[in-house]
Amino acid sequence: MKKLILVCLAAVAFSCGEKKKETPTEVYGGQEVEQKSTPVETADANVAVVTIEGNDAMKYNKTEIRVKAGQTVKLTLKHVGKMDKAVMGHNWALLTKDADVATVGNAAVSAADNDYIPKDMADKFIVHTKMLGGGESQTIEFEAPEPGTYIFMCTFPGHYALMQGKFIVE
């Protein structure tokens, strides 16, 4: 019995002394979110395969995606929630470097007839998926732009404050 108690105490002491690995966080839209750097599943040097999920809590599961300039990107957006797209729709839109997230997000509110992609701001989008409801997914394919940091976002009304991230082209 004494040996069992000593083993338990040693295990507790060992686990208390461990340092926790801290996950970096970043602030988006006034809220702190866990920073997840996403290694790309590469089919070959010329193709980057990326899967990103959106949920009913208005969050993507990734806040950073890294690819190489000129690579073909096969990006799949999965809406892993259950809500209909009229209530909690999600898309994935990659903006140009000069696009302002808030301006695009605010303009998107009046573009329901075009999957919340404002027609008069088409030049601010590199590529985007259609609006998806719970359980739906879509794969798009495009060539990664020139090196730099771009912003991706969901254009459903009000979502851009929480659903955005960095698309880093190396």
N, C-alpha and C positions, 0 to 999 in steps of 0.2 A: 504494500500500500504506500509506504514512504517513497519507494522508487517511482511509483506512478505520479505522486504529487510533485516530486522533483522534476520529472520529465515534463509535466504540464507547466510548471513554473519556468523552466528553461525555454520552452516554446513561446510562452507569453513574453518573456524578457527579450528573446530574439526578435519576435515580430514587432515589439515596441521600438526597438532600436533601428529598424529599417527606415531608410529615407524614402519618402514617397516621390515618385517621378511626377513632376509637375507638367501639366499640359498647357502649352501657351494659349492665351486667349486674346481676342481682339474685339473691339467695339464696333458694331454695325447698327446703325439706326438707334443709338442710345442704349443698346443692350449688349452685354458681354456674351460672346459665344466662344465655344471651344474651337481653337484653330486646328483644323485637320489638314495636313499636307497629304496630297493624294498621289501615291505612285501610280503611274499609268500602266495598265495591262497592255503591253506592247505585243502586237502580232508579229511585227518585224520592225526594223529601223525606220521604215517609211510610214507605218500605221500605228496610231495611238488609240487604244480602245478604252473608253471612259464610260462608267455607269454612275449616275447620280440619282438620288432619290429625294422626292419631296413628300411631306406627310401632312396630316390634318392639323398639326401644331404649327403650321407655317414655317417649316424649317427644311433646308436641304441637309443631307448627311455629309456634305463636303463644303468647305469654305475656300478651298484652294485646289486648283488643278494646274499641273505643269506638263507642257508638251514642248516639242522642238519646232522651230520655224520651218514651214514648208511641209510638215508631216500631214498626212491625211488623218483627220480625227473622226473616229466613229463614236459618237456620243449617244448614249441611251438615257433618256429621262424616264424614271419609273415613279408614278404617283402611288405610293404604298398606303395611302389612306383609304377611307371608305366613302368620303363625302363626294357628292356630285360636283361637276366642274362649275355649275352655276353658283355654288355656295363656296367651294374651296378649290377652285381650279388652280393648276400650276402649269407654267411653261418654263423653258430655259432660254434666255436670250443673252447673246454675247454682244456687248456694246463696243463701238469704236472708241479709240483713246480719247477723243475730244467730247464724247457724250457725257452729259451731266445726269447722274442716276436719278436725282430728285426731279429734274425737269422731265425726263423720260417717264418716270413713275407717275407723276402727276398728269401728264398728257395721256397716258395709257387708260386712265379712268374713263375717258369719253370714247374709247375705241372698242367697245364691246362687240361691234359688228365685224371686227377684224382680229379676233382673239387677243384683244387688248394690246395690239401693236399699232401705234398711231401712224396712219398712212403718211402724214406730213413730216414724219421723223424717220422714214425708212432709211435715210442715209446715216442714221446713228446706230444701225444694227448691222453686224457682220453676218449673223445667222440666228435663227430661233426655231424652237419647236412649236407645234400647235398647242393650244390649251388642253390640258388633260384632266379628267376626273379620276376619282379613286379607282384603283385597280388597272388603270390604263398605262401604256408606255408607248414611246416612240423613239426610233433611232434616226439620227440625222448624220450626214457625212459632209465634211468640209475640209478645206485646206487651212492649216494654222496660219495666222497672219504673221507679219514681221515681228521680230523680237520686241518684247515689252510686256507691260502689265495692263491687262484689260479687266473690265468688270463684267461678271455675269449676274443676272437677276431674274426674278419672276415678275412679270408685268401685270398680274392680276391686281385689281385695285387694293392698295395698301400693303401688299406683300413685300414690295422692294425694301422696306425698312428692315425686315428680318431675313429675307431670302435673297442674299447676294453674296458674292465671293470674288476671289481673284483668279483670273485665267492668265497664268504666267507662261509666256512664250520665250524660250531660251535660244 
